[in-house]
Amino acid sequence: MSLRSQISARYSAFDYSSTKQAINFGYGLPDPDTFPHLPAVDAMSLRAGVSLADILQYTDSQGLPELRQRLADRSGVTPGQVMITSGASQALQLIADALLDPGDVVLTEDPSYLGALRIFTIAGAKVIQLGMDSEGVLLSELADALTRYPSAKLYYTTPAFHNPSGQCISKRRAVEVQNLLARHGVPIVQDLVYSELPYEDGLQPVLFPSDAAISVRSFSKIAWPGLRVGWICAEPAMIARLALLKCDGGVSAVVSNIALALLDAGGLDGHIQFLRGHYRQKRDRMHALLQDCTFCEPAYAIPQGGFSFWVKLAAHLDPVEFLEGLRHPQGVQLAPGLLYGPRSSQFVRLCFSYMPAARIEEGIARIEAACKASRRLRQSLGRLHDEERDSLAEYKTRRETTRGASRFIL
């Protein structure tokens, strides 16, 4: 077994089918009820200028040229700065292949996106996770890490609706982070898959500029994840470097043409507006449910975007035992916070995007019931301990009294 295979064994395989049998708060999947809202397009449509021969053929490593042009226009860059990938995950894998050797250091926040942590770890990197506050990564820790690891190869972040917390980096912090990393020559990889889904009107999340970062985007959250179409925006030299690492015959021209047709049909922007309202309602419903719960601490951040809440479990709950108890027999699945970062063991990610409201309510109710049962058990054990302690104290008192009486008689 290869070293990469041994490392990958630490993680679970992606199992979408399991979400149909259990109440799974661990996966940030789009709501399938939103899929019909975006009108289907003809995969063989020739309206975007792609010939049928090209639709049914292999395509360039950098992707279908017509789609690259449209995405370049949408992202405000040139086609030479765009590469089509099989989703955001392949984009991150290619970036890891381009920048990392085994033993290299990757810097990111704690917590961070589990999928990225997995990709960088399997690539053999040493991932160093840094603390965060409400504005983003802690500058003091970033500066210290850059000094301690002068050969750090990249800094990975989700500045717009951080995964899993749903928060945004502040403009001031973004400038400071960019300047600090530039002084040390460390490239920024920014994951922007949620960046078009702010839940508050007028909110414009801060992004690192295109000339200062490698950006990863995807259709998965704004259209249909089944397309498996993502893209990278970077400087032309980096795009050319990434293309040499792509070992397939290009992302399917058929699905690329579907993505192109979605862009040309003019309905995608309206669909994104619909998604913002749809997911905002689901976020607000989960927030209302959590306000009446005791299994998590009340001081959590309301996500500004993204698909999840990041909450800290009540202090009396042991995360490993509690989550296992939820899985069996409650049928509720949560991803342990420790997977997202070494400081996050007491946290859990609660995804609200995929399940219908009734299922979410049922799941939260089961979690809360398990918490109350745990508290009652803890109190019962505490009373038992107190009774045992009192009995032992009474026994010692009687013993000392008896000894004293015996000495008096003698």
C-alpha positions as CSV (number, residue, x, y, z in Angstrom):
1,M,0.0,0.0,0.0
2,S,1.4,3.4,-0.9
3,L,2.0,6.1,1.7
4,R,-0.8,8.2,0.2
5,S,-3.2,5.2,0.5
6,Q,-2.1,4.8,4.2
7,I,-2.8,8.5,4.8
8,S,-6.1,8.4,3.1
9,A,-7.3,5.6,5.4
10,R,-7.6,8.2,8.2
11,Y,-10.5,9.7,6.4
12,S,-13.9,8.4,5.3
13,A,-14.9,8.0,1.7
14,F,-17.5,10.4,0.4
15,D,-20.8,8.6,0.9
16,Y,-23.7,10.7,-0.5
17,S,-26.1,7.7,-0.4
18,S,-25.8,7.6,3.4
19,T,-27.5,10.9,3.7
20,K,-30.7,9.3,2.5
21,Q,-30.8,6.8,5.4
22,A,-29.7,9.1,8.3
23,I,-30.0,12.6,9.5
24,N,-26.7,13.8,8.4
25,F,-25.5,17.3,9.5
26,G,-22.0,16.6,8.4
27,Y,-22.3,17.1,4.6
28,G,-22.7,20.6,3.1
29,L,-24.8,19.5,0.2
30,P,-27.0,21.7,-1.9
31,D,-30.8,21.3,-1.4
32,P,-32.1,19.1,-4.2
33,D,-35.4,21.0,-4.1
34,T,-33.5,23.9,-5.7
35,F,-32.4,22.0,-8.7
36,P,-35.7,22.3,-10.7
37,H,-35.7,26.0,-10.2
38,L,-32.8,26.4,-12.7
39,P,-34.2,25.5,-16.1
40,A,-32.5,22.5,-17.8
41,V,-30.5,23.1,-20.9
42,D,-29.7,21.0,-23.9
43,A,-26.3,19.3,-23.5
44,M,-26.0,19.2,-27.3
45,S,-27.0,22.8,-27.9
46,L,-24.9,24.6,-30.5
47,R,-26.1,28.1,-29.6
48,A,-22.9,28.9,-27.7
49,G,-20.8,28.3,-30.8
50,V,-19.4,24.9,-29.9
51,S,-19.7,22.4,-32.8
52,L,-21.2,19.0,-32.2
53,A,-17.9,17.4,-33.2
54,D,-16.2,19.3,-30.4
55,I,-18.9,18.6,-27.8
56,L,-18.5,14.9,-28.3
57,Q,-14.7,14.9,-28.4
58,Y,-11.9,15.2,-25.9
59,T,-11.0,18.8,-25.0
60,D,-8.0,20.8,-24.0
61,S,-6.3,20.3,-20.6
62,Q,-7.2,23.9,-19.7
63,G,-10.8,23.2,-20.7
64,L,-13.4,24.0,-23.4
65,P,-12.2,27.3,-24.9
66,E,-15.7,28.8,-25.1
67,L,-16.4,28.1,-21.5
68,R,-13.0,29.5,-20.4
69,Q,-13.9,32.7,-22.3
70,R,-17.3,33.0,-20.6
71,L,-15.8,32.3,-17.1
72,A,-13.0,34.8,-17.7
73,D,-15.6,37.4,-18.6
74,R,-17.5,36.6,-15.4
75,S,-14.4,36.6,-13.2
76,G,-12.9,39.7,-14.7
77,V,-9.7,38.0,-16.0
78,T,-8.4,36.8,-19.3
79,P,-9.0,33.2,-20.8
80,G,-5.3,32.5,-20.2
81,Q,-6.0,32.9,-16.5
82,V,-8.7,30.2,-16.4
83,M,-8.6,26.5,-16.2
84,I,-11.6,24.2,-16.1
85,T,-11.6,21.3,-13.6
86,S,-13.7,18.5,-12.5
87,G,-15.1,20.4,-9.5
88,A,-13.3,22.3,-6.9
89,S,-11.8,19.2,-5.4
90,Q,-9.8,18.5,-8.6
91,A,-8.7,22.1,-8.6
92,L,-7.2,21.7,-5.1
93,Q,-5.6,18.5,-6.0
94,L,-3.9,20.0,-9.0
95,I,-2.7,23.0,-6.9
96,A,-1.3,20.5,-4.4
97,D,0.5,18.6,-7.2
98,A,1.9,21.9,-8.5
99,L,3.1,23.4,-5.2
100,L,3.7,20.6,-2.7
101,D,6.2,17.9,-2.1
102,P,6.0,15.5,0.9
103,G,7.0,17.3,4.0
104,D,6.2,20.8,2.8
105,V,4.2,23.1,5.1
106,V,0.7,24.4,4.3
107,L,-0.7,27.1,6.5
108,T,-4.5,27.5,7.1
109,E,-7.0,28.4,9.8
110,D,-8.3,26.3,12.6
111,P,-11.0,25.2,11.7
112,S,-10.6,24.7,8.0
113,Y,-12.4,22.9,5.2
114,L,-12.1,19.2,5.7
115,G,-11.8,18.4,2.0
116,A,-8.8,20.7,1.6
117,L,-7.1,19.3,4.8
118,R,-7.6,15.8,3.3
119,I,-6.1,16.7,-0.1
120,F,-3.0,18.5,1.4
121,T,-2.4,15.7,3.9
122,I,-2.6,13.0,1.3
123,A,-0.1,15.0,-0.8
124,G,2.3,14.6,2.1
125,A,2.1,18.1,3.5
126,K,2.4,19.1,7.1
127,V,-0.6,21.3,7.7
128,I,-0.2,24.0,10.3
129,Q,-3.5,25.5,11.5
130,L,-3.7,28.9,13.0
131,G,-6.2,30.6,15.3
132,M,-9.0,32.9,14.2
133,D,-11.1,35.7,15.5
134,S,-14.1,37.5,14.0
135,E,-12.0,39.2,11.4
136,G,-10.1,36.2,10.1
137,V,-6.8,34.5,10.8
138,L,-4.8,35.8,13.8
139,L,-1.9,37.9,12.4
140,S,0.4,37.2,15.3
141,E,0.1,33.4,14.7
142,L,0.5,33.8,11.0
143,A,3.6,35.9,11.4
144,D,5.0,33.4,13.9
145,A,4.3,30.5,11.6
146,L,6.0,32.2,8.7
147,T,9.1,32.7,10.8
148,R,9.0,29.2,12.2
149,Y,8.4,27.6,8.8
150,P,10.3,29.8,6.3
151,S,9.8,27.2,3.6
152,A,5.9,27.2,3.8
153,K,4.6,26.6,0.3
154,L,1.0,28.0,0.5
155,Y,-1.7,29.6,2.6
156,Y,-5.2,28.2,2.1
157,T,-8.2,30.1,3.1
158,T,-12.0,30.6,2.5
159,P,-12.2,34.4,2.9
160,A,-15.8,34.6,1.7
161,F,-18.1,32.6,4.1
162,H,-15.4,30.6,5.7
163,N,-16.0,26.8,5.8
164,P,-17.2,25.8,8.3
165,S,-17.9,29.0,10.3
166,G,-19.7,31.0,7.5
167,Q,-17.8,34.2,8.5
168,C,-16.0,36.7,6.2
169,I,-12.5,38.1,6.5
170,S,-12.4,41.9,7.2
171,K,-11.0,44.2,4.6
172,R,-8.3,45.4,7.0
173,R,-7.3,41.8,7.9
174,A,-7.2,40.8,4.3
175,V,-4.8,43.6,3.4
176,E,-2.6,42.7,6.4
177,V,-2.6,39.0,5.5
178,Q,-1.8,39.7,1.9
179,N,1.1,42.0,2.7
180,L,2.5,39.6,5.2
181,L,2.4,36.6,2.9
182,A,3.8,38.6,0.0
183,R,6.9,39.6,2.1
184,H,7.5,35.9,2.7
185,G,6.8,34.8,-0.9
186,V,3.9,32.4,0.2
187,P,1.1,32.1,-2.4
188,I,-2.5,32.4,-1.3
189,V,-5.0,29.8,-2.4
190,Q,-8.6,31.1,-1.8
191,D,-11.6,28.8,-2.0
192,L,-14.5,30.9,-3.3
193,V,-17.2,28.2,-3.9
194,Y,-19.6,30.0,-1.5
195,S,-18.6,33.6,-2.4
196,E,-21.7,34.3,-4.6
197,L,-24.2,33.3,-1.8
198,P,-24.2,36.1,0.8
199,Y,-27.4,36.0,2.9
200,E,-27.6,39.7,3.7
201,D,-28.6,42.2,1.1
202,G,-25.7,44.5,0.1
203,L,-23.0,42.3,1.7
204,Q,-20.0,42.2,-0.6
205,P,-17.4,39.8,0.9
206,V,-13.8,40.7,0.7
207,L,-11.7,38.6,-1.7
208,F,-8.0,38.6,-2.3
209,P,-7.3,40.2,-5.8
210,S,-6.8,38.0,-8.8
211,D,-3.2,39.0,-9.2
212,A,-2.3,38.0,-5.6
213,A,-4.1,34.7,-5.2
214,I,-5.0,31.4,-6.9
215,S,-8.8,31.2,-6.8
216,V,-10.9,28.1,-6.8
217,R,-14.6,28.3,-7.9
218,S,-17.3,25.9,-8.8
219,F,-20.8,25.4,-10.2
220,S,-21.7,23.0,-7.4
221,K,-23.1,25.5,-5.0
222,I,-24.7,27.9,-7.5
223,A,-26.1,25.4,-10.0
224,W,-25.9,21.6,-9.8
225,P,-23.1,19.7,-8.1
226,G,-23.7,16.8,-10.5
227,L,-22.1,18.8,-13.3
228,R,-18.7,18.4,-11.6
229,V,-17.4,21.6,-13.2
230,G,-15.1,24.0,-11.3
231,W,-12.5,26.4,-12.4
232,I,-9.2,28.0,-11.3
233,C,-8.3,31.6,-11.8
234,A,-4.6,32.3,-11.6
235,E,-1.7,34.0,-13.5
236,P,-1.2,32.5,-17.0
237,A,2.2,30.9,-16.0
238,M,0.5,29.0,-13.1
239,I,-2.4,27.9,-15.4
240,A,0.1,26.5,-17.9
241,R,1.9,24.7,-15.0
242,L,-1.3,23.2,-13.8
243,A,-2.3,22.1,-17.3
244,L,0.8,19.9,-17.5
245,L,-0.3,18.1,-14.4
246,K,-3.7,17.2,-15.7
247,C,-3.6,13.6,-16.8
248,D,-7.0,13.2,-18.4
249,G,-8.4,14.2,-21.7
250,G,-9.9,17.4,-20.4
251,V,-13.1,17.9,-18.4
252,S,-16.1,16.4,-20.3
253,A,-17.0,18.7,-23.2
254,V,-20.6,17.6,-22.8
255,V,-20.9,18.9,-19.2
256,S,-18.8,21.9,-20.1
257,N,-21.3,22.7,-22.8
258,I,-24.1,22.5,-20.2
259,A,-22.3,24.9,-18.0
260,L,-21.7,27.2,-21.0
261,A,-25.4,27.0,-21.9
262,L,-26.4,27.9,-18.3
263,L,-24.2,31.0,-18.5
264,D,-25.5,32.0,-21.9
265,A,-29.2,31.4,-21.1
266,G,-29.1,34.3,-18.7
267,G,-31.0,32.6,-15.9
268,L,-28.0,31.7,-13.6
269,D,-27.8,35.1,-11.9
270,G,-31.5,35.0,-11.1
271,H,-31.1,31.5,-9.8
272,I,-28.3,32.6,-7.5
273,Q,-30.6,35.3,-6.1
274,F,-33.2,32.6,-5.4
275,L,-30.6,30.4,-3.7
276,R,-29.7,33.3,-1.4
277,G,-33.2,33.7,-0.1
278,H,-33.8,30.0,0.1
279,Y,-30.7,29.2,2.2
280,R,-31.2,32.3,4.3
281,Q,-34.6,30.9,5.4
282,K,-33.0,27.6,6.3
283,R,-30.2,29.3,8.2
284,D,-32.7,31.4,10.1
285,R,-34.8,28.3,11.0
286,M,-31.8,26.5,12.4
287,H,-30.7,29.6,14.3
288,A,-34.2,29.7,15.9
289,L,-34.0,26.0,16.8
290,L,-30.5,26.4,18.4
291,Q,-31.7,29.3,20.6
292,D,-33.7,26.8,22.6
293,C,-31.0,24.1,22.8
294,T,-28.6,23.3,25.6
295,F,-26.3,20.9,23.7
296,C,-24.3,23.8,22.4
297,E,-23.0,27.1,23.9
298,P,-25.2,30.1,23.0
299,A,-22.3,32.2,21.8
300,Y,-22.0,31.1,18.2
301,A,-21.6,33.2,15.1
302,I,-24.6,33.3,12.7
303,P,-23.2,32.4,9.3
304,Q,-23.2,35.3,6.8
305,G,-23.1,32.7,4.0
306,G,-22.1,29.1,3.4
307,F,-24.1,26.0,4.4
308,S,-23.4,25.5,8.1
309,F,-23.2,26.6,11.7
310,W,-20.1,26.0,13.7
311,V,-21.1,25.5,17.4
312,K,-19.3,24.5,20.5
313,L,-20.7,21.6,22.5
314,A,-21.7,22.1,26.1
315,A,-18.8,21.6,28.4
316,H,-20.2,18.4,30.1
317,L,-20.4,16.6,26.8
318,D,-17.5,14.3,25.7
319,P,-17.5,14.8,21.9
320,V,-16.4,11.3,21.0
321,E,-18.9,9.6,23.3
322,F,-21.7,12.0,22.4
323,L,-21.3,11.8,18.7
324,E,-21.1,8.0,18.8
325,G,-24.2,7.9,20.9
326,L,-26.0,10.1,18.3
327,R,-25.0,7.8,15.5
328,H,-26.1,4.7,17.3
329,P,-29.0,4.5,18.0
330,Q,-30.2,8.0,17.2
331,G,-29.3,7.9,13.6
332,V,-27.9,11.4,13.6
333,Q,-24.5,12.0,12.0
334,L,-22.1,14.8,12.9
335,A,-18.5,15.3,11.8
336,P,-16.2,15.5,14.8
337,G,-14.7,19.0,15.2
338,L,-11.2,17.5,15.6
339,L,-11.2,16.7,11.9
340,Y,-11.4,20.4,11.1
341,G,-8.5,21.4,13.4
342,P,-6.6,20.3,16.6
343,R,-8.2,23.2,18.6
344,S,-11.7,22.3,17.5
345,S,-12.4,19.1,19.3
346,Q,-15.3,20.5,21.3
347,F,-17.0,21.9,18.1
348,V,-19.4,20.4,15.5
349,R,-20.5,21.5,12.1
350,L,-24.3,21.7,11.7
351,C,-25.2,21.9,8.0
352,F,-28.6,23.2,7.2
353,S,-28.5,23.2,3.4
354,Y,-29.5,19.7,2.3
355,M,-32.3,18.4,4.5
356,P,-35.9,19.7,4.5
357,A,-37.0,21.8,7.5
358,A,-38.9,18.9,9.1
359,R,-35.8,16.7,9.0
360,I,-33.6,19.4,10.4
361,E,-36.1,19.9,13.3
362,E,-36.2,16.2,14.0
363,G,-32.4,16.0,14.0
364,I,-31.9,18.9,16.4
365,A,-34.6,17.5,18.7
366,R,-32.7,14.2,18.8
367,I,-29.4,15.9,19.6
368,E,-31.1,17.9,22.4
369,A,-32.8,14.8,23.8
370,A,-29.4,13.0,23.9
371,C,-27.8,16.0,25.6
372,K,-30.5,16.0,28.3
373,A,-30.2,12.3,28.8
374,S,-26.4,12.7,29.2
375,R,-27.0,15.5,31.7
376,R,-29.4,13.3,33.7
377,L,-26.9,10.4,33.7
378,R,-24.1,12.7,34.8
379,Q,-26.3,14.1,37.7
380,S,-27.2,10.5,38.7
381,L,-23.6,9.5,38.8
382,G,-22.8,12.6,40.7
383,R,-25.4,11.8,43.3
384,L,-24.1,8.3,43.6
385,H,-20.6,9.5,44.0
386,D,-21.8,11.9,46.7
387,E,-23.6,9.1,48.5
388,E,-20.5,6.9,48.3
389,R,-18.3,9.7,49.6
390,D,-20.7,10.4,52.5
391,S,-20.9,6.7,53.4
392,L,-17.1,6.5,53.4
393,A,-16.9,9.6,55.6
394,E,-19.5,8.1,58.1
395,Y,-17.6,4.8,58.2
396,K,-14.3,6.6,59.0
397,T,-16.0,8.6,61.7
398,R,-17.5,5.5,63.3
399,R,-14.2,3.7,63.1
400,E,-12.3,6.5,64.8
401,T,-15.0,6.7,67.5
402,T,-14.7,3.0,68.1
403,R,-10.9,3.2,68.4
404,G,-11.2,6.0,70.8
405,A,-13.7,4.1,73.0
406,S,-11.4,1.1,73.0
407,R,-8.4,3.1,74.2
408,F,-10.5,4.7,76.9
409,I,-11.6,1.2,78.2
410,L,-8.1,-0.1,78.3
